[in-house]
Amino acid sequence: KMIMTDESWHLVRNVRGVTGFVGSGGKAIPLTEQEILDLGVEKREINLEFSVGDSVRVIDGPLDGFIGTVDELDADKGRVRVTLSMFGRETPVDLELDQVEAYK
């Protein structure tokens, strides 16, 4: 949600790719929760079974099957940085949380 001020209006309008707000006559109208749900925008629930220092296995994407160690975890952004051993080197890789699972 956003508090509409002249400053926030200007900030959002100047983001590359933003062409306008939902509304009429140049006035933004907030969407209801139901309207957001109708757009197919859903919050993802992610059950974290690991933390920094734990081993994880990549389960999606081009690195599927690799096993590494969690270096950083940002649940709010849904991201994790994992160090994988590839081609004889330790390589940090940024992934989505749903691309990895705990590895015991």
CYANA upper distance limits for C-alpha pairs under 8 A (distance plus 0.5 A):
  2 MET  CA      8 SER  CA      8.45
  3 ILE  CA      8 SER  CA      7.97
  4 MET  CA      8 SER  CA      6.48
  4 MET  CA      9 TRP  CA      6.84
  5 THR  CA      9 TRP  CA      6.48
  6 ASP  CA     10 HIS  CA      6.63
  7 GLU  CA     11 LEU  CA      6.58
  8 SER  CA     12 VAL  CA      6.64
  9 TRP  CA     13 ARG  CA      6.54
 10 HIS  CA     14 ASN  CA      6.68
 11 LEU  CA     15 VAL  CA      7.34
 12 VAL  CA     18 VAL  CA      7.72
 13 ARG  CA     18 VAL  CA      6.52
 13 ARG  CA     19 THR  CA      7.40
 13 ARG  CA     20 GLY  CA      6.99
 14 ASN  CA     18 VAL  CA      7.63
 21 PHE  CA     26 GLY  CA      8.34
 21 PHE  CA     27 LYS  CA      8.26
 21 PHE  CA     28 ALA  CA      5.99
 21 PHE  CA     29 ILE  CA      8.28
 22 VAL  CA     28 ALA  CA      6.09
 22 VAL  CA     29 ILE  CA      6.47
 22 VAL  CA     30 PRO  CA      7.97
 23 GLY  CA     27 LYS  CA      6.21
 23 GLY  CA     28 ALA  CA      5.13
 23 GLY  CA     29 ILE  CA      5.37
 24 SER  CA     28 ALA  CA      7.43
 24 SER  CA     29 ILE  CA      8.31
 31 LEU  CA     35 GLU  CA      6.39
 31 LEU  CA     36 ILE  CA      7.07
 32 THR  CA     36 ILE  CA      6.93
 33 GLU  CA     37 LEU  CA      6.78
 34 GLN  CA     38 ASP  CA      6.58
 35 GLU  CA     39 LEU  CA      6.90
 36 ILE  CA     40 GLY  CA      7.39
 36 ILE  CA     41 VAL  CA      6.50
 37 LEU  CA     41 VAL  CA      6.11
 37 LEU  CA     42 GLU  CA      6.99
 46 ILE  CA     97 LEU  CA      8.00
 46 ILE  CA     98 ASP  CA      7.78
 49 GLU  CA    101 GLU  CA      7.85
 49 GLU  CA    102 ALA  CA      6.41
 50 PHE  CA     54 ASP  CA      6.41
 50 PHE  CA     55 SER  CA      8.23
 50 PHE  CA     56 VAL  CA      8.08
 50 PHE  CA    101 GLU  CA      8.24
 50 PHE  CA    102 ALA  CA      6.15
 51 SER  CA     70 VAL  CA      7.31
 51 SER  CA     73 LEU  CA      7.62
 52 VAL  CA     69 THR  CA      8.21
 52 VAL  CA     70 VAL  CA      5.42
 52 VAL  CA     71 ASP  CA      5.96
 52 VAL  CA     72 GLU  CA      6.46
 52 VAL  CA     73 LEU  CA      7.07
 53 GLY  CA     69 THR  CA      6.34
 53 GLY  CA     70 VAL  CA      5.68
 53 GLY  CA     71 ASP  CA      6.72
 54 ASP  CA     69 THR  CA      6.13
 54 ASP  CA     70 VAL  CA      6.14
 54 ASP  CA    102 ALA  CA      7.99
 54 ASP  CA    103 TYR  CA      8.40
 55 SER  CA     67 ILE  CA      7.42
 55 SER  CA     68 GLY  CA      6.08
 55 SER  CA     69 THR  CA      5.06
 55 SER  CA     70 VAL  CA      6.90
 55 SER  CA    102 ALA  CA      6.79
 55 SER  CA    103 TYR  CA      5.80
 55 SER  CA    104 LYS  CA      7.44
 56 VAL  CA     67 ILE  CA      6.19
 56 VAL  CA     68 GLY  CA      6.05
 56 VAL  CA     69 THR  CA      6.60
 56 VAL  CA     70 VAL  CA      7.45
 56 VAL  CA    100 VAL  CA      6.63
 56 VAL  CA    101 GLU  CA      5.88
 56 VAL  CA    102 ALA  CA      4.98
 56 VAL  CA    103 TYR  CA      5.06
 56 VAL  CA    104 LYS  CA      8.40
 57 ARG  CA     64 ASP  CA      8.25
 57 ARG  CA     65 GLY  CA      6.67
 57 ARG  CA     66 PHE  CA      6.23
 57 ARG  CA     67 ILE  CA      4.86
 57 ARG  CA     68 GLY  CA      6.93
 57 ARG  CA    100 VAL  CA      5.96
 57 ARG  CA    101 GLU  CA      5.95
 57 ARG  CA    102 ALA  CA      6.88
 57 ARG  CA    103 TYR  CA      6.15
 58 VAL  CA     63 LEU  CA      6.80
 58 VAL  CA     64 ASP  CA      5.40
 58 VAL  CA     65 GLY  CA      5.88
 58 VAL  CA     66 PHE  CA      5.94
 58 VAL  CA     67 ILE  CA      6.82
 58 VAL  CA     99 GLN  CA      6.26
 58 VAL  CA    100 VAL  CA      4.91
 58 VAL  CA    101 GLU  CA      7.14
 59 ILE  CA     63 LEU  CA      8.34
 59 ILE  CA     64 ASP  CA      5.35
 59 ILE  CA     65 GLY  CA      6.56
 59 ILE  CA     99 GLN  CA      5.87
 59 ILE  CA    100 VAL  CA      5.87
 59 ILE  CA    101 GLU  CA      7.37
 60 ASP  CA     64 ASP  CA      5.48
 60 ASP  CA     99 GLN  CA      5.45
 60 ASP  CA    100 VAL  CA      7.74
 61 GLY  CA     99 GLN  CA      7.79
 66 PHE  CA     84 LEU  CA      7.42
 67 ILE  CA     84 LEU  CA      6.86
 67 ILE  CA     85 SER  CA      8.34
 67 ILE  CA    103 TYR  CA      8.15
 68 GLY  CA     82 VAL  CA      6.42
 68 GLY  CA     83 THR  CA      5.80
 68 GLY  CA     84 LEU  CA      5.00
 68 GLY  CA     85 SER  CA      7.45
 69 THR  CA     82 VAL  CA      5.83
 69 THR  CA     83 THR  CA      5.81
 69 THR  CA     84 LEU  CA      7.40
 70 VAL  CA     80 VAL  CA      7.51
 70 VAL  CA     81 ARG  CA      6.50
 70 VAL  CA     82 VAL  CA      4.98
 70 VAL  CA     83 THR  CA      7.06
 71 ASP  CA     80 VAL  CA      8.14
 71 ASP  CA     81 ARG  CA      5.99
 71 ASP  CA     82 VAL  CA      6.00
 71 ASP  CA     83 THR  CA      7.20
 72 GLU  CA     80 VAL  CA      6.20
 72 GLU  CA     81 ARG  CA      5.47
 72 GLU  CA     82 VAL  CA      7.66
 73 LEU  CA     79 ARG  CA      6.80
 73 LEU  CA     80 VAL  CA      5.06
 73 LEU  CA     81 ARG  CA      6.95
 74 ASP  CA     78 GLY  CA      6.45
 74 ASP  CA     79 ARG  CA      5.73
 74 ASP  CA     80 VAL  CA      6.55
 75 ALA  CA     79 ARG  CA      6.83
 75 ALA  CA     80 VAL  CA      8.36
 75 ALA  CA     97 LEU  CA      8.18
 78 GLY  CA     96 GLU  CA      6.26
 78 GLY  CA     97 LEU  CA      5.80
 78 GLY  CA     98 ASP  CA      8.45
 79 ARG  CA     94 ASP  CA      7.40
 79 ARG  CA     95 LEU  CA      6.21
 79 ARG  CA     96 GLU  CA      5.08
 79 ARG  CA     97 LEU  CA      5.72
 80 VAL  CA     94 ASP  CA      6.29
 80 VAL  CA     95 LEU  CA      5.87
 80 VAL  CA     96 GLU  CA      6.64
 80 VAL  CA     97 LEU  CA      6.37
 81 ARG  CA     92 PRO  CA      6.94
 81 ARG  CA     93 VAL  CA      6.02
 81 ARG  CA     94 ASP  CA      4.94
 81 ARG  CA     95 LEU  CA      6.74
 82 VAL  CA     92 PRO  CA      6.03
 82 VAL  CA     93 VAL  CA      5.81
 82 VAL  CA     94 ASP  CA      6.92
 82 VAL  CA     95 LEU  CA      7.99
 83 THR  CA     90 GLU  CA      6.63
 83 THR  CA     91 THR  CA      5.75
 83 THR  CA     92 PRO  CA      4.66
 83 THR  CA     93 VAL  CA      6.59
 84 LEU  CA     90 GLU  CA      6.12
 84 LEU  CA     91 THR  CA      5.71
 84 LEU  CA     92 PRO  CA      6.75
 84 LEU  CA     93 VAL  CA      7.65
 85 SER  CA     89 ARG  CA      5.94
 85 SER  CA     90 GLU  CA      5.04
 85 SER  CA     91 THR  CA      6.59
 86 MET  CA     90 GLU  CA      6.85
 86 MET  CA     91 THR  CA      7.11
 95 LEU  CA     99 GLN  CA      6.93
 95 LEU  CA    100 VAL  CA      8.28
 96 GLU  CA    100 VAL  CA      8.01
